């Protein structure tokens, strides 16, 4: 007798899962810190791509420069200049800077297209201008290294010494001019030293053999740099100028300090 039981039908369909699909809200996440901001890194292929895009946006961007890498005016940034707004206590430490800022030197810088010049005030005549104390102050300013003080001190000294009637006005001031000139010649700065050499030539041309009694105190500073190839030719030219204006008596003084000196 056949059984009344009927076998259950089989089906190829898979049973429905009771587990809910993962969503963005249920995905686990990790935190990656970049700089000062943090980016949450979800786990998953799609979320990983999104994380990489956010990471690229957060990374600092590099800009590639094309053409000129610096402005043409950048070469003027290395020029040392004086601060016109510096505290008064700092300015007073240098007598030349203080006197110039106070209007004690009646000239200013005339910035030309090629070279700089100084322009004296319209009411100033160098022929009638007294050298005391302007020339002494300019000699004290030879140790300046900041613009415009260094340029004013050098150029004003040169123009005063080359002005008409300079000889009669400079000779009485020689004892007061030698000390600041010797300090400039002993300065370690190469530009200060070269400016002092040029001033010594102009002083010798203006004072003649009256400078001979002071040459001994200046030769020592020249001797220290005599073996430096950078200054040797300029020093020899200065010694020749002293010889031309001082005569045979100054040659004896020079050879006593520099035995290898060859006179003209």
C-alpha positions as CSV (number, residue, x, y, z in Angstrom):
1,X,0.0,0.0,0.0
2,X,1.5,3.3,-1.1
3,X,2.3,5.8,1.5
4,X,0.3,9.0,1.6
5,X,3.3,11.0,2.5
6,X,4.5,13.3,-0.4
7,X,8.2,14.3,-0.4
8,X,8.8,18.0,-0.3
9,X,9.7,19.7,-3.5
10,X,13.3,20.8,-3.9
11,X,14.1,24.2,-5.2
12,X,17.3,25.7,-6.5
13,X,16.6,29.1,-4.8
14,X,18.8,30.0,-1.9
15,X,17.2,31.0,1.3
16,X,17.0,34.7,2.0
17,X,19.6,36.0,4.3
18,X,18.4,37.7,7.4
19,X,21.5,39.8,7.6
20,X,21.1,43.3,6.4
21,X,23.5,44.6,3.7
22,X,26.3,46.8,4.8
23,X,25.8,50.5,4.4
24,X,28.0,53.5,4.7
25,X,26.7,54.0,8.2
26,X,27.5,50.5,9.3
27,X,31.0,50.2,7.7
28,X,33.8,50.3,10.1
29,X,36.1,53.2,9.8
30,X,39.6,54.2,10.9
31,X,41.0,57.6,11.4
32,X,44.2,58.9,9.7
33,X,45.6,62.2,10.8
34,X,47.3,64.5,8.3
35,X,48.8,67.7,9.6
36,X,46.2,69.4,11.8
37,X,43.2,67.8,10.1
38,X,41.9,64.2,10.4
39,X,40.3,62.1,7.7
40,X,38.1,59.1,8.4
41,X,39.1,56.1,6.3
42,X,36.2,53.7,5.7
43,X,37.0,50.1,4.9
44,X,35.9,48.9,1.5
45,X,36.9,49.3,-2.2
46,X,34.6,52.2,-3.0
47,X,35.3,53.9,0.3
48,X,39.1,53.4,-0.2
49,X,39.0,55.3,-3.5
50,X,37.1,58.1,-1.8
51,X,39.7,58.2,1.0
52,X,42.6,58.5,-1.5
53,X,40.8,61.4,-3.3
54,X,40.4,63.2,0.0
55,X,44.0,62.6,0.9
56,X,45.2,64.1,-2.4
57,X,43.1,67.2,-1.8
58,X,44.5,67.6,1.8
59,X,48.1,67.2,0.6
60,X,50.0,70.5,0.1
61,X,50.1,71.5,-3.6
62,X,53.4,72.3,-5.2
63,X,53.6,75.1,-7.7
64,X,56.1,74.9,-10.6
65,X,57.6,78.3,-11.4
66,X,58.1,79.1,-15.0
67,X,60.1,82.0,-16.6
68,X,62.0,84.3,-14.2
69,X,62.6,82.8,-10.8
70,X,63.2,86.2,-9.1
71,X,62.4,89.8,-9.7
72,X,65.1,92.0,-11.3
73,X,65.0,94.3,-8.3
74,X,65.9,91.5,-5.9
75,X,69.6,92.3,-6.3
76,X,69.0,95.5,-4.4
77,X,67.8,93.6,-1.4
78,X,71.4,92.8,-0.3
79,X,72.4,96.5,0.1
80,X,72.7,97.4,3.7
81,X,70.7,100.6,4.5
82,X,70.3,102.6,7.6
83,X,66.9,102.6,9.3
84,X,65.5,106.2,9.3
85,X,63.0,105.1,12.0
86,X,65.6,103.6,14.3
87,X,65.5,104.5,18.0
88,X,67.2,107.7,18.8
89,X,69.4,105.9,21.3
90,X,70.9,103.8,18.5
91,X,71.4,106.7,16.1
92,X,73.3,108.7,18.7
93,X,75.9,106.0,19.1
94,X,77.3,107.1,15.7
95,X,78.1,110.8,15.5
96,X,78.0,111.0,11.7
97,X,74.6,109.3,11.4
98,X,73.2,111.5,14.1
99,X,74.6,114.7,12.5
100,X,73.5,113.8,9.0
101,X,69.9,112.9,10.1
102,X,69.8,116.2,12.0
103,X,70.7,118.1,8.9
104,X,74.3,118.9,9.9
105,X,75.7,117.8,6.5
106,X,74.2,120.2,3.9
107,X,73.9,117.6,1.1
108,X,71.8,114.6,0.1
109,X,72.1,111.6,-2.3
110,X,71.2,112.2,-5.9
111,X,70.2,108.8,-7.3
112,X,71.3,108.9,-11.0
113,X,70.5,106.3,-13.6
114,X,74.0,104.9,-13.6
115,X,75.9,106.2,-10.5
116,X,75.0,108.0,-7.3
117,X,76.1,111.5,-6.6
118,X,75.7,113.9,-3.8
119,X,73.9,117.2,-4.3
120,X,74.8,120.1,-2.0
121,X,72.1,122.5,-0.8
122,X,71.4,125.4,-3.1
123,X,72.7,127.9,-0.6
124,X,76.0,126.2,0.0
125,X,79.2,127.2,-1.7
126,X,82.1,124.7,-1.1
127,X,84.6,127.5,-1.7
128,X,83.1,129.5,1.2
129,X,82.1,126.5,3.4
130,X,84.2,126.0,6.6
131,X,85.7,122.6,7.1
132,X,85.3,122.6,10.9
133,X,83.4,120.6,11.9
134,X,81.9,119.2,8.6
135,X,85.1,117.6,7.3
136,X,86.0,116.1,10.7
137,X,82.5,114.6,10.9
138,X,82.8,113.1,7.4
139,X,86.1,111.5,8.3
140,X,84.5,110.0,11.4
141,X,81.8,108.6,9.1
142,X,84.3,106.7,6.9
143,X,83.8,103.6,9.2
144,X,80.1,103.5,8.2
145,X,78.9,100.4,6.4
146,X,75.2,101.3,5.9
147,X,73.8,103.3,3.0
148,X,73.5,106.3,2.6
149,X,75.9,107.1,5.4
150,X,79.0,105.3,3.9
151,X,78.5,107.0,0.5
152,X,77.9,110.4,1.9
153,X,81.0,110.3,4.2
154,X,83.3,109.1,1.4
155,X,82.0,111.4,-1.4
156,X,81.6,114.5,0.8
157,X,85.1,114.2,2.1
158,X,86.5,113.8,-1.5
159,X,84.5,116.9,-2.8
160,X,85.5,119.0,0.2
161,X,89.2,118.2,-0.2
162,X,89.1,118.9,-3.9
163,X,87.2,122.2,-3.6
164,X,88.9,125.6,-4.3
165,X,91.0,126.8,-1.3
166,X,90.9,123.4,0.5
167,X,94.6,123.5,1.3
168,X,94.4,126.5,3.6
169,X,91.4,125.1,5.4
170,X,92.5,121.5,5.8
171,X,96.1,122.0,7.1
172,X,95.1,123.4,10.5
173,X,92.7,120.4,11.0
174,X,95.2,117.6,10.2
175,X,95.8,116.6,13.9
176,X,92.1,116.1,14.3
177,X,91.7,114.3,10.9
178,X,94.4,111.7,11.4
179,X,92.7,109.7,14.2
180,X,89.4,108.9,12.4
181,X,91.4,108.2,9.2
182,X,93.7,105.8,10.9
183,X,90.6,104.0,12.4
184,X,89.1,103.6,9.0
185,X,92.4,102.3,7.6
186,X,92.5,99.7,10.4
187,X,88.9,98.6,9.9
188,X,88.3,95.0,8.9
189,X,85.7,95.8,6.3
190,X,87.2,95.8,2.8
191,X,84.9,98.6,1.5
192,X,85.8,100.8,4.5
193,X,89.5,100.3,3.9
194,X,89.3,101.1,0.2
195,X,87.3,104.3,0.9
196,X,89.9,105.3,3.5
197,X,92.7,104.8,0.9
198,X,90.9,107.1,-1.6
199,X,90.4,109.7,1.2
200,X,94.1,109.5,2.1
201,X,95.1,110.3,-1.5
202,X,92.7,113.3,-1.6
203,X,94.1,114.5,1.8
204,X,97.7,114.2,0.5
205,X,96.8,116.2,-2.6
206,X,95.2,118.9,-0.5
207,X,97.8,119.2,2.3
208,X,101.0,118.4,0.4
209,X,104.2,118.0,2.6
210,X,102.3,119.2,5.7
211,X,101.0,115.6,6.0
212,X,104.5,114.2,6.3
213,X,104.7,114.4,10.1
214,X,101.5,112.3,10.3
215,X,102.4,109.7,7.7
216,X,104.2,107.5,10.3
217,X,101.0,106.9,12.1
218,X,99.2,105.8,9.0
219,X,101.8,103.5,7.4
220,X,101.3,100.8,10.0
221,X,97.7,100.3,9.0
222,X,98.7,100.0,5.3
223,X,101.5,97.5,6.2
224,X,99.0,95.0,7.6
225,X,97.3,94.5,4.2
226,X,100.4,95.0,2.0
227,X,100.6,91.3,1.3
228,X,97.0,91.0,0.3
229,X,96.8,90.8,-3.5
230,X,93.4,92.4,-3.5
231,X,94.7,95.7,-2.0
232,X,98.4,95.6,-2.9
233,X,98.1,97.7,-6.1
234,X,95.9,100.3,-4.5
235,X,98.2,100.6,-1.5
236,X,101.2,101.1,-3.7
237,X,99.3,103.8,-5.6
238,X,98.5,105.6,-2.3
239,X,102.2,105.4,-1.2
240,X,103.3,106.9,-4.6
241,X,100.8,109.7,-4.1
242,X,102.3,110.4,-0.6
243,X,105.7,110.4,-2.2
244,X,104.7,112.8,-5.0
245,X,103.2,115.3,-2.5
246,X,105.6,114.8,0.4
247,X,109.0,114.6,-1.4
248,X,112.1,112.7,-0.4
249,X,111.5,113.1,3.4
250,X,108.3,111.0,3.2
251,X,110.2,108.3,1.3
252,X,112.5,107.7,4.3
253,X,109.4,107.3,6.5
254,X,107.8,104.8,4.2
255,X,111.0,102.7,3.8
256,X,111.5,102.6,7.5
257,X,108.2,100.8,7.8
258,X,108.2,99.0,4.4
259,X,111.9,98.2,3.4
260,X,110.7,96.6,0.1
261,X,109.1,99.8,-1.1
262,X,110.4,101.1,-4.4
263,X,110.1,104.8,-4.9
264,X,109.2,106.5,-8.1
